[in-house]
C-alpha cells in the first residue's frame, strides 16, 4: 500500500488519471471499438463461480434478489466510483433493467446485463477523451475561486450535459495543478540530489520536464487506447467480484492474470528480467530494478526508462508496446529462464538485451539485524535482534514436491533466529507493521517457533455445518513441539498489520508470551480465505484444462486462543507509539464494505500461560515510553502530522485557484518526512535501518529487559 497524505487529497496517480473523464463529446473523433460480448467460457466461469461461492462461503448465503441489488450497486461503484462517467439517466436505465436480478442472472450464466453496463462505460470513457481534448484547447482559468469536491460520498451522478462538462473542466484543472506540483517535486529532488553529490537519471529528468498540457493530451489519448484493449476478463473480474463483495470484502474472482500475480507474490519468485513496471500515460515505465536480477546485472536499464518495444530472442521483431495494456507488456517481457528478450527504451531509443532468469524477491522476504542498545552491565550493551517480516509467504508448489530448499517464512525466520542466538541476542523484535497477511500455515508454524505447544488459532467452518450441529471448532495448534526462540519477545504492529499477522500477535498476547507495541490496534481482519481454481470444479484433477481464473473465498472465521476474534477490533497494543497510520481512515477492516461480524467463543482448552508480560509491566513500560515520546522532537512532528491529517480529512473540497491550491499543498508538504518513511517501509529495502520509531521500539525493549531482570523472570532455552 502506497500512502502519501498530500497525494490522497491533491493528486491523482497515473493509474487513477487513466479513469478520469467520461461522456458527451462525440466518440466519432476516436472511433468506437466493437462491443464486448460474453463467450461460452465466460458463462461457464460465472455459473461455477456462483456455485462455489454459495457452497463454500462462511455465511452460506444463497444468491437472491437482495444480493442482486447490492451487487449491482457495488458494480457501479467499482466502475465509476467518482461518478464522472455515467449520467443519472444511465443509472436510471441500468437500475430499471438489471438491478433486481443482476446477480441472479449471472448465477445462471446470463452476462448480458453486466456486459451492457461495461460497454456503456467504455463508450462514455471514449467520449470523455474527446471532451477533454476540446477543454484543453481552451485557456484554463486558475484565478477563479472554485473548488472540486473530493469526498465521494457527497457526489451524485450528473443530471445534465452542462453539469457533466463542468465536472470534467474542474477535474482537468485539478489534474493540471497536480502535474505542476509533480514538476515542483521533481525539481526539488533534483536539486537535493545535486547538493548531496548524487544524480538524477536522464529518464526521470526528461519526463519531469514535459509540459503539463502535453502530458494531459497524451494521457487522454492513451486512455482511449486502453479502453479499446479491454477484454472479457476485466468485465468478469469486476462483475463477479461485485457479487462476492456482498458476502465480504475479501472474497473475489481472480482472472487468470491476477492468479499468476498472486502466486508470484506468495512464492516470492518468478522468471523474467527483474524490473518493477507501471503504466504511465500510455508508456510502460521502469519503477524499480530488483537487486541481483538480470536487469541489474546487465546494467543498462534504468529507473525512469520507458519501454516502447519488445522483441523475443536475438532476431524476433520488435513489437510496439506504446499504449498497450501493462499486463500484456509484462507477458511479453516475462519468460522462461535462459531465454533472451530485447527491450527498446527511451530516452535514447536504445535496444537492451537481457537474458531472463529465475528472480528471487529477496527484498520481500524476512530479514534480520542485531542492534546494540542500552546497557545491561556497565559498559556492556544489550543486543536486540530485529526481524522485518513483510508477509507470510511460501512456495506452495515446491513444498508440495517436498523440495529441500523450498522457500517459506518459517525457514527464513528460523535461520535468522539461529543467527540471533549465535550472536548473543538478548531479545527478539518481530516487526509486522506492514505485514498484510499471507499463508495461514506459515503464520501458525511461525508462532510455534516462540511457544513449545498449544493452540495458535481457532477456526470455525461455514454456517451450514454449524447449524447442522457439526461444530466444530478447528484447533490449529503449534505443529512443532520445539522452540526456536525462548527469550524475550517484542512484536511491533500497526493498523496495516492484518490477518495472519494478527493471528501471531493475538496468540503471543493471549499467552502473555511477548509484548505487543505499535499503533493502538491492528487492521481487524479475522477471516480465512481459500483460493480454488474454477476449472478444478469442471475438470477435476485433469492436467490439461483451461485457465478460468480462481475464486478467493472466505471459508472460515478465526478466533484467538482466548476466544476473542480480531475481526473489526484488531489486536490491541500493550504500549502505543504515536504514529499517523493509526489515524488513517479507509485502511482498516471496519472501513470496508460488508465486513463479517464475529462473536466471542470459548477459550481453547489447556491454554498455557507465561508470566513474561504482566499488567504491572505494561503500565510501567507505557509510562516510560510516553515520557520519552512527549519529550521527543521527532514525535512532536508526528503529533503535528496527526493534527494536520485530521484537519485535512475534515475538509471535503480542494481549491482550484492556483494560489490557494499551492498554499494548501505547501502546508501538506510539511509531512514529507513521514511520507518518505512510510514509502521506504513499503518498498521493503534490503537492510533494516534505524529511525526515531525503531529507536523507541528498541528503548521499550531495553525497558522490558530491565523489568524482566529485576523480576528474575526465567525464559525457556531453545529446543529442537
C-alpha positions in Angstrom: 0.0 0.0 0.0 1.4 3.3 -1.0 0.1 6.1 1.1 1.1 9.8 0.7 -1.0 12.3 2.5 -0.6 15.0 0.0 -1.4 12.6 -2.8 -4.5 11.4 -1.0 -6.1 14.9 -1.2 -4.4 16.8 -4.0 -3.1 14.4 -6.7 -4.1 11.5 -8.8 -1.6 8.8 -9.7 -1.3 8.0 -13.4 -3.4 4.9 -12.9 -6.2 7.0 -11.3 -5.9 9.6 -14.0 -6.5 6.9 -16.6 -10.0 6.7 -15.3 -10.7 10.4 -15.1 -13.1 11.8 -17.7 -16.3 10.5 -19.4 -19.3 11.4 -21.6 -20.8 13.6 -24.2 -18.2 14.9 -26.6 -18.6 12.6 -29.6 -16.7 9.3 -29.8 -16.6 9.6 -33.5 -13.3 11.5 -33.2 -11.7 8.4 -31.8 -13.8 5.7 -33.3 -15.7 3.0 -31.2 -14.4 -0.5 -30.5 -16.5 -3.5 -31.1 -18.8 -4.1 -28.1 -17.6 -6.8 -25.8 -19.9 -9.9 -25.7 -19.8 -12.9 -23.3 -18.3 -16.1 -24.6 -19.3 -19.6 -23.7 -16.3 -19.9 -21.3 -17.3 -16.7 -19.6 -20.8 -18.2 -18.9 -19.2 -21.4 -17.5 -17.0 -19.3 -15.2 -19.9 -17.3 -13.9 -22.1 -20.4 -13.2 -19.3 -22.3 -11.4 -18.1 -19.2 -9.5 -21.6 -18.8 -8.2 -21.8 -22.5 -7.1 -18.5 -22.3 -5.3 -19.5 -19.0 -3.6 -22.8 -20.4 -2.3 -21.4 -23.7 -1.2 -18.1 -22.6 0.4 -18.5 -19.1 1.8 -18.5 -18.9 5.5 -22.0 -17.3 5.6 -23.6 -19.9 3.4 -25.9 -17.3 1.8 -27.8 -18.1 -1.3 -27.7 -15.6 -4.2 -31.1 -13.9 -4.2 -32.8 -10.5 -5.1 -31.3 -8.7 -2.1 -27.8 -9.8 -3.1 -28.6 -8.9 -6.7 -29.4 -5.3 -5.7 -26.3 -4.9 -3.5 -24.1 -6.5 -6.2 -25.4 -4.1 -8.8 -24.6 -1.1 -6.6 -21.1 -2.4 -6.0 -20.6 -3.0 -9.7 -21.5 0.6 -10.5 -19.3 1.8 -7.6 -16.4 -0.3 -8.9 -16.7 1.1 -12.4 -17.4 4.7 -11.7 -16.5 5.5 -8.1 -16.2 9.2 -8.6 -19.4 9.5 -10.7 -17.6 11.0 -13.7 -18.6 8.6 -16.4 -22.2 7.7 -16.2 -25.1 10.2 -16.2 -28.1 9.9 -13.9 -30.0 8.8 -17.0 -27.6 6.0 -17.5 -28.0 4.8 -13.9 -31.8 5.1 -14.1 -31.8 2.9 -17.2 -29.4 0.3 -15.7 -31.4 0.2 -12.5 -34.7 -0.4 -14.2 -33.3 -3.1 -16.5 -30.8 -5.0 -14.3 -30.7 -4.2 -10.6 -33.3 -6.5 -9.2 -31.8 -9.7 -10.8 -28.3 -8.7 -11.5 -26.6 -11.5 -9.6 -29.4 -14.0 -10.2 -28.9 -13.7 -14.0 -25.1 -14.0 -13.6 -25.6 -17.1 -11.5 -27.4 -18.7 -14.5 -24.6 -17.7 -16.8 -26.5 -14.8 -18.3 -24.0 -12.0 -18.5 -25.8 -9.7 -20.9 -26.5 -7.1 -18.3 -23.0 -6.9 -16.9 -21.5 -6.6 -20.4 -24.1 -4.0 -21.5 -23.2 -1.8 -18.5 -19.5 -2.2 -19.1 -19.8 -1.5 -22.8 -21.6 1.8 -21.9 -18.8 2.5 -19.6 -16.2 2.1 -22.4 -18.3 4.3 -24.6 -18.5 7.0 -22.0 -14.8 7.0 -21.4 -14.0 7.3 -25.1 -16.5 10.2 -25.4 -14.7 11.8 -22.5 -11.4 11.8 -24.2 -12.8 13.9 -27.0 -14.3 16.3 -24.4 -11.0 16.5 -22.6 -9.2 17.3 -25.8 -11.7 20.2 -26.5 -11.3 21.6 -23.0 -7.5 21.6 -23.3 -7.8 23.7 -26.5 -9.3 26.5 -24.4 -7.4 28.6 -21.8 -7.8 27.2 -18.2 -8.6 29.9 -15.6 -6.7 29.2 -12.4 -7.6 32.6 -10.8 -11.3 31.7 -10.4 -12.3 31.0 -6.8 -13.7 27.5 -7.2 -13.3 24.1 -5.6 -13.6 20.5 -6.6 -15.4 18.0 -4.3 -13.1 15.2 -3.2 -15.5 13.4 -0.8 -17.0 10.7 -2.9 -20.0 10.4 -0.6 -21.1 13.9 -1.5 -21.0 13.3 -5.2 -24.1 12.5 -7.3 -24.3 11.4 -10.9 -24.6 14.5 -13.2 -28.1 15.1 -14.5 -27.3 17.4 -17.4 -24.8 17.8 -20.1 -23.6 21.1 -18.7 -23.2 19.6 -15.2 -21.0 16.8 -16.5 -19.0 19.2 -18.7 -18.4 21.4 -15.6 -17.2 18.5 -13.6 -14.8 17.5 -16.3 -13.5 21.0 -16.6 -12.8 21.0 -12.8 -11.2 17.6 -13.0 -8.9 18.7 -15.8 -7.8 21.8 -13.8 -7.2 19.6 -10.8 -5.0 17.3 -12.9 -3.1 20.2 -14.4 -2.3 21.6 -11.0 -1.3 18.1 -9.9 1.2 17.8 -12.7 2.6 21.3 -11.9 3.0 20.0 -8.3 4.8 16.9 -9.5 7.1 19.1 -11.6 8.0 21.1 -8.5 8.6 17.9 -6.5 10.9 16.6 -9.3 12.9 19.9 -9.3 13.3 19.8 -5.5 14.5 16.1 -5.7 17.0 17.0 -8.5 18.3 20.0 -6.5 18.6 17.9 -3.4 20.4 15.1 -5.3 22.9 17.6 -6.7 23.6 19.1 -3.3 24.3 15.7 -1.9 26.6 14.8 -4.8 24.1 12.3 -6.3 22.5 12.2 -9.8 19.0 12.1 -11.2 18.6 9.7 -14.2 18.3 11.1 -17.6 14.9 9.4 -18.0 13.5 10.9 -14.7 14.8 14.3 -15.7 13.3 14.3 -19.2 9.8 13.2 -18.1 9.6 15.7 -15.3 10.3 18.5 -17.9 7.3 17.5 -20.0 4.7 20.4 -20.1 1.5 19.6 -18.2 -0.6 20.4 -21.2 1.2 18.0 -23.5 1.2 15.3 -20.8 -2.6 15.6 -20.3 -3.3 15.5 -24.0 -1.2 12.3 -24.3 -2.9 10.9 -21.2 -6.4 11.1 -22.7 -5.2 9.7 -25.9 -3.7 6.7 -24.1 -6.9 6.3 -22.0 -8.9 5.8 -25.2 -6.4 3.2 -26.4 -6.7 1.3 -23.1 -10.4 1.3 -23.4 -10.1 -0.2 -26.9 -8.0 -3.0 -25.4 -10.5 -4.0 -22.7 -11.0 -7.8 -22.5 -13.7 -10.0 -21.2 -11.5 -10.8 -18.2 -11.9 -7.3 -17.0 -15.6 -7.4 -17.2 -15.8 -10.8 -15.4 -13.4 -9.7 -12.7 -15.5 -6.6 -11.9 -18.9 -8.3 -12.1 -18.2 -11.5 -10.2 -16.2 -9.6 -7.5 -19.1 -7.3 -7.1 -21.3 -10.3 -6.2 -18.6 -11.7 -3.9 -18.2 -8.3 -2.3 -21.7 -8.5 -0.9 -20.6 -11.6 1.1 -17.5 -9.9 2.5 -14.7 -7.7 1.2 -12.1 -10.4 0.8 -14.0 -12.8 -1.4 -13.2 -12.1 -5.1 -12.9 -13.5 -8.6 -9.3 -13.5 -9.8 -8.8 -13.6 -13.6 -6.0 -15.9 -15.0 -3.6 -12.9 -15.0 -4.5 -11.9 -11.4 -3.9 -15.5 -10.3 -0.5 -15.6 -11.8 0.5 -12.4 -10.0 -1.0 -13.7 -6.7 1.1 -16.9 -7.0 4.3 -14.8 -7.6 3.5 -12.7 -4.5 3.1 -15.8 -2.4 6.1 -17.7 -3.7 8.4 -14.7 -3.9 9.9 -15.9 -7.2 9.2 -15.8 -10.9 11.1 -16.0 -14.2 11.8 -12.7 -16.0 14.3 -9.8 -16.0 13.6 -8.4 -12.5 12.1 -5.0 -13.1 9.0 -3.5 -11.5 6.9 -1.8 -14.1 4.0 0.6 -14.1 1.7 2.2 -16.7 2.3 6.0 -17.1 0.1 7.8 -19.7 0.5 5.1 -22.3 4.1 4.1 -21.5 5.4 1.1 -19.6 7.8 2.8 -17.2 10.6 1.1 -15.1 9.8 1.9 -11.4 12.3 -0.3 -9.7 15.0 -2.9 -10.5 15.2 -5.9 -8.3 18.6 -6.4 -6.6 20.6 -9.3 -8.1 18.3 -9.6 -11.1 19.3 -10.0 -14.7 18.2 -6.3 -15.3 20.6 -5.1 -12.5 23.5 -7.3 -13.7 23.1 -6.2 -17.3 23.3 -2.6 -16.0 21.9 -0.5 -18.9 18.2 -0.5 -17.9 17.5 2.4 -15.6 14.7 3.5 -13.3 12.6 6.0 -15.3 13.2 4.4 -18.6 10.1 3.8 -20.8 9.8 0.7 -22.8 8.4 1.3 -26.2 9.1 -2.1 -27.9 9.8 -5.7 -27.0 11.4 -8.4 -29.1 12.0 -12.1 -28.4 15.4 -13.7 -28.9 18.2 -12.3 -31.0 16.2 -11.8 -34.2 12.5 -11.6 -33.2 10.7 -8.5 -34.5 10.4 -5.6 -32.0 6.7 -5.2 -31.2 5.5 -1.7 -30.5 4.1 -1.5 -26.9 3.2 2.1 -26.6 -0.5 2.4 -25.4 -0.5 -1.4 -24.8 -2.0 -2.6 -21.5 0.6 -3.2 -18.8 -0.3 -6.8 -18.3 0.2 -7.6 -22.0 3.6 -5.8 -21.9 4.6 -7.8 -18.8 3.6 -11.0 -20.6 5.9 -10.2 -23.4 8.8 -9.4 -21.1 8.4 -12.4 -18.7 9.6 -15.8 -20.0 11.5 -18.9 -19.3 14.8 -18.6 -17.6 17.7 -18.7 -20.1 15.8 -17.1 -22.9 16.7 -13.6 -24.3 14.4 -10.6 -24.5 15.2 -7.3 -26.3 13.8 -4.0 -25.0 13.6 -0.8 -27.0 13.6 2.0 -24.4 13.6 5.8 -24.4 15.2 8.2 -23.9 17.9 7.4 -26.4 15.9 4.9 -28.4 18.2 2.2 -27.0 18.0 -1.6 -27.6 18.8 -3.5 -24.4 19.4 -7.3 -24.4 18.6 -9.2 -21.2 18.7 -12.9 -20.5 15.8 -14.0 -18.3 16.3 -15.9 -15.1 14.5 -17.0 -12.0 14.0 -14.0 -9.8 14.0 -14.3 -6.0 12.2 -11.3 -4.4 14.7 -11.1 -1.6 13.5 -7.6 -0.5 10.0 -9.1 0.2 11.5 -11.8 2.4 12.2 -11.8 6.1 15.4 -10.1 7.1 17.2 -9.7 10.4 19.8 -7.5 12.1 21.2 -7.2 15.6 21.5 -3.7 17.2 23.4 -2.8 20.3 21.3 -0.6 22.6 21.1 0.3 26.3 23.3 -1.1 29.0 22.8 -4.5 30.7 26.0 -4.1 32.7 28.5 -1.2 33.0 29.9 -0.7 29.5 28.1 -3.7 28.1 25.1 -3.0 25.8 22.1 -5.2 25.2 22.0 -7.0 21.9 18.5 -6.8 20.3 17.7 -8.8 17.1 15.1 -7.2 14.8 13.3 -9.2 12.2 11.4 -7.3 9.5 8.6 -9.6 8.1 6.6 -8.0 5.2 4.3 -11.1 4.7 3.7 -14.8 5.4 4.9 -16.3 2.2 5.8 -19.8 0.9 6.4 -21.6 -2.4 3.5 -23.9 -2.1 4.2 -25.9 -5.2 7.8 -26.5 -4.1 6.7 -27.5 -0.7 4.2 -30.0 -2.1 7.1 -31.5 -4.1 9.0 -31.8 -0.8 11.9 -29.8 -2.2 14.6 -29.4 0.5 15.2 -25.7 -0.3 11.5 -24.7 -0.7 11.1 -21.0 0.2 9.0 -20.2 3.2 8.6 -17.7 6.0 9.3 -20.3 8.7 12.5 -21.5 7.1 13.8 -17.9 6.7 12.9 -16.7 10.2 14.2 -19.9 11.8 17.6 -19.2 10.2 17.5 -15.6 11.4 16.7 -16.7 15.0 19.6 -19.1 14.9 21.9 -16.2 13.8 20.5 -14.2 16.7 21.3 -16.9 19.2 24.8 -17.3 17.8 25.2 -13.6 18.0 24.3 -13.4 21.7 21.0 -11.5 21.2 19.2 -10.7 24.5 15.8 -10.1 22.9 14.0 -10.5 19.6 11.8 -7.8 18.0 9.4 -9.1 15.3 8.3 -6.1 13.1 4.9 -6.8 11.5 4.0 -3.1 10.8 3.5 -3.6 7.0 2.5 -7.3 7.1 -0.9 -7.6 5.5 -1.0 -11.4 6.0 -0.4 -14.3 3.7 -0.4 -18.1 4.1 -2.2 -19.3 7.2 0.0 -22.5 7.8 3.1 -20.2 7.8 1.6 -17.9 10.4 0.7 -20.9 12.6 4.1 -22.6 12.3 5.9 -19.3 12.8 4.0 -18.7 16.0 5.2 -22.2 17.1 8.8 -21.0 16.9 8.1 -19.0 20.0 5.9 -21.4 22.0 6.6 -25.1 22.8 3.0 -26.3 22.4 -0.6 -25.1 22.4 -3.3 -23.6 20.3 -2.4 -20.8 17.9 -5.8 -20.0 16.4 -9.3 -21.4 16.5 -11.4 -21.5 13.3 -15.0 -22.3 12.6 -16.3 -23.7 9.3 -19.2 -22.3 7.3 -22.6 -21.5 8.8 -24.2 -24.6 7.2 -22.0 -27.0 9.2 -22.5 -25.1 12.4 -26.3 -25.1 12.1 -26.3 -28.8 11.3 -24.6 -29.4 14.7 -21.2 -30.2 13.1 -19.4 -27.6 15.1 -16.6 -27.7 15.1 -14.1 -25.5 16.1 -10.9 -26.4 14.3 -7.9 -26.2 16.7 -4.9 -25.1 14.7 -2.1 -25.9 17.1 1.6 -25.4 17.1 2.8 -28.2 14.8 6.3 -28.4 16.2 7.0 -29.0 19.9 10.3 -27.3 19.7 11.1 -23.7 20.4 13.5 -21.7 18.2 13.4 -18.6 20.3 12.6 -18.9 24.0 13.8 -15.5 25.1 12.2 -12.1 25.5 10.0 -11.2 22.5 8.5 -7.9 21.3 6.0 -7.8 18.4 5.5 -4.5 16.6 2.2 -3.9 14.8 0.3 -1.1 13.1 -3.1 -0.6 11.5 -1.6 -2.1 8.4 -0.9 -5.4 10.2 -3.7 -7.8 9.1 -5.0 -11.4 9.0 -2.1 -13.8 9.5 0.0 -11.2 11.4 -3.0 -10.7 13.7 -3.1 -14.4 14.4 0.5 -14.4 15.5 0.2 -11.2 17.5 -3.0 -12.4 19.1 -1.6 -15.7 20.2 1.5 -14.1 21.6 -0.7 -11.6 23.5 -3.2 -14.2 24.8 -0.3 -16.4 26.2 1.5 -13.3 27.6 4.5 -14.7 25.7 5.6 -11.3 24.5 5.0 -7.6 24.4 2.9 -6.0 21.7 3.8 -2.4 20.7 2.8 0.0 17.9 -0.5 1.5 16.8 -3.4 1.3 19.3 -4.7 -1.7 17.4 -4.2 -3.8 14.2 -6.2 -3.9 11.0 -9.1 -6.1 12.3 -9.3 -8.9 9.8 -10.5 -12.2 11.4 -11.3 -14.4 8.4 -9.5 -17.1 6.4 -9.7 -17.4 2.6 -9.1 -20.3 0.2 -8.1 -20.0 -3.4 -9.8 -22.5 -5.7 -9.3 -22.6 -9.5 -12.6 -22.5 -11.3 -11.5 -25.2 -13.8 -11.0 -27.7 -11.0 -14.7 -27.9 -10.4 -15.4 -28.6 -14.0 -12.5 -30.8 -15.0 -11.3 -32.3 -11.7 -7.6 -33.4 -11.5 -7.0 -33.5 -15.2 -3.7 -32.0 -16.0 -4.8 -30.4 -19.3 -7.6 -27.9 -18.6 -8.2 -24.2 -19.5 -7.2 -21.5 -17.1 -10.5 -20.0 -16.0 -9.2 -18.0 -13.1 -10.0 -18.7 -9.5 -12.3 -17.8 -6.6 -10.7 -16.5 -3.4 -13.5 -17.2 -0.9 -13.8 -16.7 2.8 -14.3 -20.2 4.3 -13.6 -19.6 8.0 -13.7 -17.1 10.7 -10.8 -17.3 13.2 -10.6 -16.7 16.9 -7.6 -16.2 19.2 -6.8 -18.9 21.8 -8.6 -16.9 24.4 -11.9 -16.9 22.4 -11.9 -13.3 21.1 -11.9 -12.5 17.4 -9.7 -9.9 15.9 -12.5 -9.2 13.4 -13.2 -5.4 13.3 -11.4 -4.9 16.7 -7.9 -6.0 15.8 -5.2 -6.8 18.4 -4.7 -4.0 20.9 -1.1 -3.0 21.7 0.3 -3.2 25.2 2.3 0.0 24.6 1.1 2.5 22.0 3.7 4.5 20.0 2.3 7.7 18.3 2.0 7.3 14.5 0.0 8.7 11.6 -1.1 5.3 10.4 -3.3 4.6 13.4 -5.4 7.6 12.5 -5.7 7.0 8.8 -9.2 6.3 7.5 -10.2 3.8 4.9 -7.5 1.2 5.7 -9.0 -0.9 8.4 -11.4 -3.8 8.1 -14.2 -1.7 9.7 -13.9 0.8 6.8 -14.6 -1.8 4.1 -17.9 -2.7 2.6 -19.8 -5.6 4.2 -17.3 -6.9 6.7 -18.1 -10.0 8.7 -19.2 -9.8 12.3 -17.9 -12.5 14.7 -18.9 -13.1 18.3 -16.7 -14.4 21.1 -16.4 -18.2 21.6 -15.0 -20.3 24.5 -11.3 -20.3 25.0 -9.2 -23.1 23.8 -8.7 -25.9 26.4 -5.5 -26.2 28.3 -4.1 -22.9 27.3 -0.6 -22.4 28.6 0.2 -19.0 30.1 3.5 -17.4 30.6 4.5 -14.7 33.2 6.6 -12.8 30.7 4.1 -9.9 30.4 2.1 -8.6 33.4 -0.3 -5.7 33.8 2.2 -4.0 36.1 4.9 -4.3 33.5 2.6 -2.9 30.8 1.7 0.1 32.9 5.3 0.9 33.7 6.5 0.4 30.1 3.7 2.6 28.7 4.5 5.4 31.2 8.3 5.3 30.4 7.6 5.3 26.6 5.1 8.2 27.0 7.7 10.3 28.8 10.3 9.7 26.1 7.8 10.4 23.2 6.5 13.5 24.9 10.0 14.9 25.1 11.0 13.9 21.6 11.2 16.5 18.8 10.6 13.7 16.3 7.4 12.6 17.9 6.4 16.3 18.2 6.4 16.3 14.4 4.3 13.1 14.4 1.7 14.8 16.6 1.7 17.8 14.3 1.1 15.5 11.3 -1.7 13.7 13.1 -3.4 17.0 13.8 -2.8 18.1 10.1 -4.2 14.8 8.9 -7.4 15.2 10.9 -7.7 18.8 9.7 -7.4 17.8 6.1 -9.7 14.8 6.4 -12.4 17.1 7.7 -12.2 19.1 4.5 -14.5 18.0 1.7 -13.1 20.1 -1.2 -9.8 21.0 -2.9 -9.3 24.6 -4.3 -8.7 25.0 -8.0 -7.4 28.5 -7.6 -3.6 28.1 -8.3 -2.5 30.3 -5.4 -4.8 28.6 -2.9 -4.0 25.2 -4.2 -0.3 25.5 -3.7 -0.8 27.3 -0.3 -2.7 24.2 0.9 -0.2 21.9 -0.8 2.7 23.6 0.9 1.0 23.1 4.2 0.5 19.4 3.5 4.1 19.0 2.3 5.3 19.5 5.8 4.6 15.8 6.2 7.2 14.8 3.6 9.5 13.1 6.1 6.6 10.8 7.3 5.5 10.1 3.7 9.0 9.1 2.7 9.4 6.9 5.8 6.2 5.0 5.0 7.1 4.7 1.4 10.5 3.3 2.4 8.9 0.8 4.7 6.5 -0.3 1.9 9.4 -0.8 -0.6 11.0 -3.4 1.7 14.5 -2.2 1.5 17.3 -4.8 1.7 18.5 -3.8 5.1 16.8 -2.8 8.4 17.7 0.8 9.2 17.2 2.7 12.4 15.0 5.8 12.6 13.2 7.6 15.5 10.4 5.0 15.5 12.6 1.9 15.7 14.7 3.7 18.3 11.6 4.0 20.5 10.8 0.3 19.9 14.4 -0.6 21.0 14.1 1.7 24.0 10.9 -0.1 25.0 12.7 -3.4 24.6 15.5 -2.3 26.8 13.0 -1.2 29.5 11.3 -4.5 29.2 14.6 -6.4 29.6 15.4 -4.4 32.7 12.0 -5.1 34.2 12.4 -8.8 33.4 15.8 -8.8 35.0 14.5 -7.0 38.1 11.7 -9.6 38.4 14.1 -12.5 37.9 11.9 -13.9 35.1 13.4 -17.1 33.7 13.0 -17.8 30.0 13.0 -21.1 28.2 16.1 -22.2 26.3 15.6 -23.1 22.6 14.8 -26.7 21.9 14.6 -28.9 18.8 
